[in-house]
Amino acid sequence: MIFKYTSVLALFFFYNMGISQSIDTSGMEGILYSDEGWVSISITKGKISGINRLSKGDKESKIYVAPGLIDVQINGYMGVDFSGPDLTVEGIRKATKALWKAGVTTYFPTIITSDFNRMKTNFAILAEAQKDPEIGKSIPGFHLEGPYISPLPGFRGAHLEKYIKNPDWEEFQELQKAANNGIKLITVAPELDGAIPFIRNCVANGIIVALGHHNGSAEDIERAIDAGAKMATHLGNGCANEINRHHNPIWPQLADDRITPSLIADGFHLTKEEVRSFYKVKGPNKTILVSDALDLAGLPPGEYTRGERTLLLTPNVVKLPKENVLAGAASPISACVGVIMDFTQCTLNDAIQMASTNPAKMFSLSEIGEIGQGKQADLILFKLEDNEVVIHKTFVSGQLVYSKD
């Protein structure tokens, strides 16, 4: 009889302990990024369960709260190259945790033009990482940048010419199978043979198509948009140093309201005047910020060999001296938030919209990208120091994954 009651009590204890752990309600306070009001946010089971307005708060601390940043174009980070020969799930875990420190709660690992078997192998490794219970929630999909891009110097950027080819749907399906259908974004040159039917096939299969690394005419671009292309990959980059002032790939993509460009607003890939002009045309509703960071981001400046390329990492960007082009960025997307505020005088709300809300909407990630009742609690607490975003805490699904203190 005593054993029976003891068992019942034990079950009652563990049942209640399980409830308390699964509810896991917590709260945080800060200045809401969207309207500068002081709020307390409650989290239950990884979701936002309450947003309470406070009459006063410690505004002197200037701690802002915003949705976690979403980077849909990032090639690697802290020495981990998503296109490299040594990619592992553990390496992806290392990169993910480093990105959490930079306020990035969601990202699309980007694989660039390279040997087909290497791309296939690395997509399979990314698909394994997506299943990882610790980091999987931060990786909803992948970006394939190439190999179906322009082979012309300048337009191909740092992509190796020998691997560039015309779009091949059957070949792409091999990559998608290896990726466990995880490729959600692909960058394509619209002027290539077979590009338009390829774009239609991608759109029919739920893949967002971006135009990039191309020298398409206005007619090529219009046909691609009619076929369903929705984005322009890092507009103003992936372009030759010298182009025709009237007939070039930039104007048609700016002029068509159906295209949402991504911008590398790190202060070095584009001039202040370019960023201001692009922003004035597209506005905060039709612009997405990306980092285009390489695996060298976060490492000491110097010369590095990556596969078949020798790259020069400066404190600001990564260069490919052989081609006299930029190879990628040296900063996370959090740097772009401060730069675009400085360059355009846009509000913090607008900057976060371009770095979080807009990419979430583009890829139908309805649970993230905003602070709202029932949304996934992917949140960042940060300070703005001379328009530089300094991350203090990062939460993924309500779990604290990084703290500066």
N, C-alpha and C positions, 0 to 999 in steps of 0.2 A: 504493500500500500504506500509506504514511504517512497519507494522507487517510482511508483506511478506519479505521485504528486511532484517529485523532483523532476521527472521527465517533462511533465506539463509546464512547470515553471521554467525549465531550460528552454523549451520550445517557445514559450511566451517571450522570454528574454531575447532569444536570437531573432524571433520574428520582428519584435519592436526595433531591435538594433538594425535589422535589414531595412526597415521602413525609414529610419532616420538617415541611414547612409544613402538610400536611393533618392530621398527628397533633397538632401544636401543644399538647403537654402542658405544663401549668403547675400551680402550686400556690398556695394561700393559707392563711393561718392565722388563727384567731379563736376566740372563745367561741361554741359552738353555741347558738343561741337556745332550743332545746328542752329542754336539760338542763344548761346552764352548763358543759359539758365542753370542754376545749381540743382543737381538731381541726385537721388539715391536709387540705385538699380538693384533689384532683387533677382536672384537666379534660382530656379528650381529644376532639377533633373536636366541640367545643361541648357535650359532655355530661359529667356528673360520673362520673369513672372510678374514684375512690377516696375514701373517708372514713377517715382514719387518726387514731386516738386518740393524743394525745400525753400523756406523763406530766406534763409541765409546759410552761408557756408564759408569755408576757409578759402575765399577767393584770392587771398594773398598768395596761396600756394600755386595758383594758376595751373592746376592739374585738369587737363581736358579728358573727356571720355568720348570715344568714337568706335564705330565698327572696325574690326580688324581689316587691314589692307589686303587687297587681292591683286596679285601680280600674274598676268596671263602670258608673260614672255620673260622667262629667266632661264638662262643656259646652264647655270651652275652657281655655286657659292662656296666660299671658304675652302677652296681647293678641290671641291667635288664637281666634276665635269659630267653633265648628264649625257653628253655625246662621246665621252672618252672611253678608252679601252679597259679601264680599271673600275668601272661603275659597280657598286654593290648596294644592297639594301641598307647596310650599315652606313655607307657613305651618304645615302639619301637621308637617313635619319640625322646624321651630323648636319647636313645642309638645312634640313627642316628646322632643327632646334636653333641654328644660328639665325634663320629667317624670323623665327618667333621673337628673338631679341630685337630685331629691326621692325617689329610690329606687323609682320606679314603672317596672317593666320591661314591664308589660302593661296595656293599658287599652282600654275601649270608648268611642270618641268618641260623645257623646250629642247627638242633634239633637232640639230641642224643637219644640212647636207653632208653626208659622209658615205662610207661603204655600206651597201645595202644590208649585208649580214650584221654589221656592227649596229646599224639602226634597229634591226629586228631584235637582236640580242638585248639591247638597252631598253627597248620598249617592254620586253618581257620582264626585265628587272624592275622597271618602274611599276608594272602591273602587280608584281609581288609586293612592292613597297606600299601600294595602295591598300593592300589587305592588312597591313600592319596596324594593330589596335592603337598603338601610341601615336603614329603620325598620319595614318590613312585619311583621317577627316580633313587634313589640310591639303590633300591632293585629289580634287574631284575630277581631274582630267589632264591631258597632255597636249602640247602644241608641237606640231611638225612644221618646221620652218625650212622648206625645201623638200626634196631636191628638185622640185618642179619650178625652178626660178630662172631668171635670165642668166645666160652664160657670159654676158658682156662685162668687160672690166668696169668697175665702179658700181654698176647696178647689182652685180653679184656680191659686192661687199667682200667679206672675208671668207665666203663660201668657196671651197675648192672646186675649180672648173671641171676637173675630170670626173666628178661625181654628179654633176648637174645633168638633167635629162628632161625630156618631155613628159607630161602627165601620163600615167599608166594606171588605170583603175584596178586591174587584176593585181599588179604589184603592190599597190597601196593596200588592197584588202589583206595581203600577207602581213603587212605591218600592223594593220588594225587588229588582225587576229592575234598576233604576238602581244599586242597591247591590251588584249582582253576588251576590245571595243572602247578603250580609254582615250583615243585621240579625239578631242573635241574641237580643236582649232587647227587649221592648216593654212599656211601662207603659200600662195600660188602666183605665178606671172601670167596674166591673162592673154598675152600675145602668143604664147607657145602653141604649137600644133596640138589639138586635142584638149585644150584648156577649158573651153566652154562646156562640152559634154561632161568633162571631169567635174567641173564645179557643180553642174546640175546633179550628178550622182552624189556628191558630198552633201549637198543641201537636202536631197531626198532621204539621206541616211542620218540627218540630224547633226551634221558637222558644220560648224561656222567656218566660212571661207573668208580669208583676208587677202587682199592684193598687196604684194610686197616684193622687193628686189626685182623690179620689172621696169621695162621701158615701153609699156603699152601706150598706144595712141588713145585719143579720146573715144574713138569707136570701139577699140578693144575693151576699154574700161566700162563703157556703157553696156556692151554685150555681157560682160562678166557680172555687172550689177543686175541686169535683167535676169541673168541665170540664177541669182540669189546671193552673190557675194555681199557681205555686210560691213566688212572692216577694211581699213588700210593699215598695214603693218608699219610701225614707226615712220609715219609720214615725214618726209624731208630727209630721211636717211635711207640707206639701201639704194642710193641714187648716185649717178656719176657726178664728179666734181664740176664738170661743165656741161650744161644742157641748153637747149634752145629756149630763149626767154618766153616765147609764145606757145610752142608746141612741146610739152613735156608731161610726165606722168602726174605732176603735183596738182596743176590747176583742175583737171577733170574730177579728181577725187575730192578736192575742196568744194567744187561747184555742185556736186550731187548730194542732195540732202539724205539720200539713202545710205551713205557711207559714214561710218563712225571711225575716225582715225585713232590709232594709238600713238602717243607721243612719248619720246624719251626726254623728259624735262629735267635733266640732271644739271643743266647749266653749261654743258659742253657739247652735246650732240647737236643741239640747235641753238641758234643765236636768240637773244632776247626778242629781237624784232620778229623772227620766225614764229616763236611761241606765241607772242602777242597777236600776230596776224591770224594764225591758225585758230587760236582761241576765240577771236572776234567773229570769225566765220562760223565755227561749229558750236561754240558756247559750251557751258558745263554739262548740258544734257546729251551732247553728241561727241564727247571726247573721253578717251580712256587713257590713263597714265600707265606706263610700263617701265620696268627698269632696264630690260635687255642686259642684265648683269651676267658676266661670265664667271667661271669658277675662280678666276683670279681675284674677284671682288673680295675685299677683306684681307688680302695678303700684302706683304711689303712690296713696294715698287721695284721694278727690275725687269730683266729679260727672262721669258719663260718659253720652253718648248712644249707644245701641246699637240700630240699626234704628229701631223705633217706640217705644222705651222709654228713659226717662231714669232712670239707676241711680245710686245713691250707694254708693261703695266706702268702707267704714270699715276700720280696721286688722284687723277681725275677720270681718266678713260683708259681703255685698252686699245692699242694700235696694232695694225699689221703693216710694218714698215715696207715689206716687199711690194705691196700693192698700193701703198700710200692711202690707206683707208682706215676708218675706225673699225675695230673688231667687236666692240661691245662696251658695256658700262662697268664702272668700278664701284658703283653705289647701289644700295637697295632702293626700292620704290619710295620709302619714307623720305629720301632726299628730294624726290620729285615733288612731293607735297609742298615743301617749303619753297622750292625754286619757283613753282608756278604761281604761288601766292605773291612772291617777290616780283616776278616778271610781268604778271597781268593785273596785280592788285585785286585778284578775286578773293572771296571770303574763304575761311576755313571750311565752311559748309560745302562750298563749290569744289574745293580741292579734294575733300574726302569723298564727295560724290564721284569725282573722276577716278579716284584711286580705289574705290570700294563698291559704291552703289551701282555705278554704270556697268562694270564688268560682271557683277552678280546678275543684273538684269539681262545683259547680252547672252549669258550662258544659262539662263533660267535657274539660277541658284537662289531660289526664293527664300531659303531659310537664313541667308546671310546678306551682308552688305548694308544693313540698316539696323538702327536700334528701335525696336518695337515689341509690343506685347506678343509673346509666343515665338519670337525669332530666336535662332540659335545664339547662344551667348559667346560669340566670337568678338571680343572687345579689347581695346587698348586704352591704357591710361598714359598720358604723355604731357610734356611741357613744350611750349614753343619758345625757343631761345634765339632771338634774331631770325625768326622764320625757319629755324631749324627744328625739326621734330626730334625730340629726345624721349625715347620710350622708357617708361618707368615700370609698367606691368602689361603683360599680355595674357589673355584668357582664350582658350579654345574649348568650345562646348562647356563653358562655365568653369573649366579647370585652369588654375593658375599654372602657366607653362614657362613664364619668365618673370623675374622681379629684379629690378636694378639694385634694390637695397640688400 
